[in-house]
Amino acid sequence: MSAARPLTTLRTIAAIAALPLLALTACGYGSESKDEDTSKVAAEGKKLSADTVRIGYFPNLTHATALVGDQEGLLQKELGGTKATYSQFNAGPAEIEALNSGSIDIGWIGPSPAINGYSTTDGKGLRIIGGSASGGVKLVVNPDKVKSLKDVKGKKIATPQLGNTQDVAFLNWIAEQGWKVDAQSGKGDVSVVRTDNKITPDAYKSGSIDGAWVPEPTASKLVAEGGKVLLDEADLWPDKKFVITNIIVSQKFLAAHPDVVQAVLRGSVKTNTWINANPDKAKAAANAKLQELSGKPLPADVLDPAWKSIQFTDDPLASTLNTEAEHAVKAGLLKKPKLDGIYDLAPLNKVLTAEGKSTVDDAGLGVK
């Protein structure tokens, strides 16, 4: 591992994020953002310390807390007279850039871009303030070409993007098999093919890849095309739980508008409660929002299995974020980051206590 690599890697990731190729993804970390129509009138109620809070999320199922909270108005309800506006992103780097520039205030995002965003600002840009989802990542393969895990060696397997959360996980799994792959090029005992999630199903159908380590709903799209789930990443983690989506906030906004941040967190907690109590209604609400954003809903043979593989949780699963950072370091994609202070879970724990729920832990990585 080279100490000079991390900045290069981060620039590479940012460059990849800017490629015009990337469009709507499942949980890849591509490029663009899309502003939702903000003409909706804020819910009646007392305005908080900010007129507006700008919220970002990805249009995919692992961000269903935001999808459902937006669709059902559950986030806006907690904000009262403070108006929530929403932007959709196809990529972690683009969302981090928006947060750093002040284009958004709060966002739902994966662990790898959150780690990178915190590290590249020397711990001054963001805080992780809550969890949202666990799981929903699978290794899906062509069963005619890959019969067992050992058969993955020598095959072409897609991940969403160099250095993204799934890419890091797959590289770590490869290393644990005793196989060698150059992280930057993806060449070695396995060919790691960085492919935007939008085009991964077509790449699979054409035979240009033999499988993919991808999030939902891309994994279920591949299964619908005849693919087989060879490995569920959840099986590699203690209690089958690992962070796939967190909630982040700019430190500047958190300091200036703690009441707004707490209202968003309260909305998120209540949304997760509603999702878990009403899974079918929540699934339909998430799909309705996806249809609004993309022009078409997910078919049942994709939506149903994808939804079942995701757990919605307020717990950010902090210990697993630290492990994911260690995996990126081991792969040579990241210099060992200083993650102390990346979490501020006090606002969330205040909400959880008020809701009669158990508080959550920051694994020693919280603000002191």
N, C-alpha and C positions, 0 to 999 in steps of 0.2 A: 504494500500500500504506500502510495506516495503522498507526502504531506502537501505537495503542490496541487494535488488533484481536485480538492473540494471546490475551489473557486471556479476551476475550469468546468467541473461537472455542473455546478449551479448555473454557469453561463450557458452550458449546453442545454440544460433543462429549459431555461428561459428562451433560448433560441428555438428549441423544438416547440415550445408553447406558442411561438409567434407564427409558425408555419400556417399558411392559408389552407392547407390540406384539412386541418382539423375542424370538425363541425360538431354537431351534437353527439355527446358520448354517453356511455353508461356510467362509468366512474373513472374514466381516464382523466388525465390532467393535461388537456389540450390548450385552447387559447381564448376564444371569444367570450364576451358577456352579452347578455340580451336584457335590456331593461323592460320589465313588465309595465304595462299601462298603469300609470300612477294616478289616473283620474278618479279612482275609487275614493269616495268620501270617507274620512276617518270615522271610526265608530264614535257615537256620542259618549261623552264622559269628560272628566277632568283632564286637561292637558298636563303632561308631565314637564320636566325641565327642558325638553327639546320639542320643537314643532314637529320634527320628522326624524325617523330612524330609518336608515338605508340598510337593507338586509340582502345578503347574497347567498345563493345556494346553487347546487347543480341539479339539472332536471333528470334525476335518476332515483331509483328506488332506495338506495342507501342514504338518500337525503329526504326520506319520506316524512320525517318529522316536520321539515320545512314545507314540503309539498302540501301535506295535510293541514298544517297550521295556517298556511296561506289560503288554501282552497276553502276551508271551513271557517275562516275568520277567527280562529282561536288565538292567534298571536295578536291580531288587532284588538280583540276584545279586552285583553289585559292592558293594552296601551291606551285605551280610552281615547281622549282627544288628540293624542300624539299619533301622527299618521305614519303607518308603515309603508314603505315602498320597497319593491323587490327587483333584484337583478339576477339573471341566471348566467352561470359561468360554465364553460366546458372544461376548465382547467384550473388546477391549484395555483400555478404561478400567476395566472391572470387575476385570480381572486386576491392573492396576496398583494399584488401590485395595486389593485383597486383599494384594498384596505390601507396600504401605506400612503397612497395618494389622497386619501380622504373621500374617495368616490363611494365607498360603503363604510358602514360603521361596525357591523356585526356580520358574521358569515358561518355557514355550515361548510366544513372542509375535511379532507382526509389527513391522516397523521403526518405523512411525509412532507407535504407542503407547509404544514403548520410548524414542523421542526425546522425546515429550511428558512421559513419566514422569520422565525424567532432568532435563529442563528445569524442570519445575514444582517440583522439590525442590532447585533450585539445585545439581544434581549430587550430592546426598547420598543419594538413595533407592536407586538400583540400579546395577548394572554389567552390561554384556553380556559373557558369559563364553564364548560359543561360537556357532557357526552350526548350522543344521539343514537348511534347504531353500532352493532357488533355483527361480524360474520358477513355472509353474502359473497364469498369469494371461492371459486372452484377451479380445479384443473380439469378441463374437458378435452377429450381427445377423439380422434378418429379410431373407432374400435377395430377397423380393418388393418390399421397400421400399428396401433399401440395396444397390446393386450394386457400389459402389467406395468407397474411403476418402473421396473428396470428397463423396459422397452423405450422409455423416454430418451435415453441416451442415444445420440445420433439423429434425433428428430428435430423438426423446426416447430418451436413453440412460441406463440405470440404473448406479449405482455403489452399493456396500454402505452407505456412511454418509458424511456430511459430514466431511471431513478424514481419512478412513481411508486406508490405503496405496494402494488402487486408485483412490479418489477423487482423490488428489493426482496420481497418474500420469496419469489421464485429463485432468485440468485442464491439466497440463503439455503433454500431446500436443495438446490443443485450441489452446493458445497457440502451439505450434510450427507449426500450420497457418495462423496469422495470424487466427484467429477470436477473438471476444471473448465471455466468459461471466463473470457476476458469481459469484465463488466461493461467497459466502454463500447466495444464493438459487438458484443453479444456472440462472438465466435468461440467455439471450443467443443467440448464433448457433447453439448447441446447447442443448437443454434437458437438464440433468443432473438426473436423478430419483433421489434417494437412497432406496433400497429395500432392505429386509432380504433377505439372500440366500435365506432360506427361502421368501419369497413371489415372488421374481423370476421363476421359471419360470411361475407362474400369471399374473403381470402380462404376461409375454411372450405367453402363449397367448391372453389376452384382447385383446391389441393395444394395451394402455395404454402399453407401451414398444415401441420399435423395435429395441432391442438392449441390450446390457449389457457393461460393462468389469468383469469379475468373475474371482475365483479359482476353482480347481477344488475340488469337483466341480460347482459351479454352471454353469461354462462348458459342460461336457460334458452336463449336464442340458438346457441350452438347445439344444445340437446334437441331442440325442435328440428334441427337440420340433420339429425342422426348421430350426433356426438354422444359420448358416454362420459359421465362424471367419474374420473379416476381417483380424485382426491378432493375432499372438502377441507379448505384451510383451517376451519374451526377445529378439526380433529388434531391439529398440531399444537393447540394451545391448551393451557390448564383450564378446566371447566368449560372448554370449547368456546371461550370468549376472548375476543381481541378487538381493539378499537378499529373501526373503519370510517367513522364520521364523528368529528368533534364540533363544538361551537367555539368560535374565536371572536375577540373584540379588539379593536384598536385601544391601546392603553390610554391614548388621549381622550377618546370618547368615554371610556370607563371612568376616568377621573372626573370628567366634566358632567356626566349624566348617569350616575349610578342608579338612580330610580328607573330610568328607561331600560338599562341593562337588566335590572332585576325583573321588570315587567316582561321583557322578552323571555327571560329564563322561566318565569312563572307560566307564560304561554307555552313554552316548550315542554315543561313538566306536565302541564294539563293535556297537551296534545298527545304526549307519549302514553299518558294514562288512558286517554280516549282510544288511541290506536290499539293498545293491548286489551282493552275491554270490548272493543268493537272491530275485530280484525277484518271482517268482510266489508263493513262500511268504510273503514279506513283504507283498505286496498282499493275500493272503488273511487274514493276521493282522490287518492294519489294518482290513479290512472286518469281521472277526469282532468286533473291539473296537467299531467303529461300530454294529454290530447290537446289541451288548450295551448300548450307551449310548442308542441312539435307538429300538430296537425293531425295526429292519429294516435289512438290508444294502443297499449300493448295487448296482443291477443291472449286469451285465457291460458293457452298451453305454454306461454312464456311467463305471464304475470303470476299465475298461481304457484308454481314451484319456486320462482324467484322470491316471492313474498315470504314463503315459509322458511327460507334459509336466513332471513335477517331478523335479528333481535333488536328491539327498540328499547333503549335504556338511557337514563339520565346520568349514569355513572360513566365518566370519561375513561375508565379502565387504564389509569395512569401508568401502572406498572408495565402494561403491554406496549404503551408508547415508548417507554424507555428501552424495552427489548427491541422494538422495531428500529430505533435509532442505532442500537448496537449492531443490528444486522446490516444496516447501511454502511456503517464504519467497517465492518468485517469484509464487505464486498468491495471496499475501496471507493465507494461513491460519496463518502462524507468524512471529513475530519471529525474526530470525536467532539460532539457539541457540548456546550455548557447549558444544560436544560434547567438548572436551578432557577426558580421563579417563573417558569413557563405557565404554571397554573395559578389561577386565583379562583378558588372554589367557594370562598366565603359567601358571595351572593347566592350561589346555587344552594348551598347548605342551609342558608336562611329560608329560602323558598321551600326546600324539602321538609324542613322542620315544621314550617307553617302548614304544610300539606299532610303532616303526620307520617312522613316517609323517612327512611333511614338516610343519614348523611353519607357522603362519599369521600374517598381518600385521595390525596394528591401524590402518594408514593414518595414523599419527601421532596417533591419538585415544586412546591408551592412558594408563593411570596412569603418572605419572613416578616 
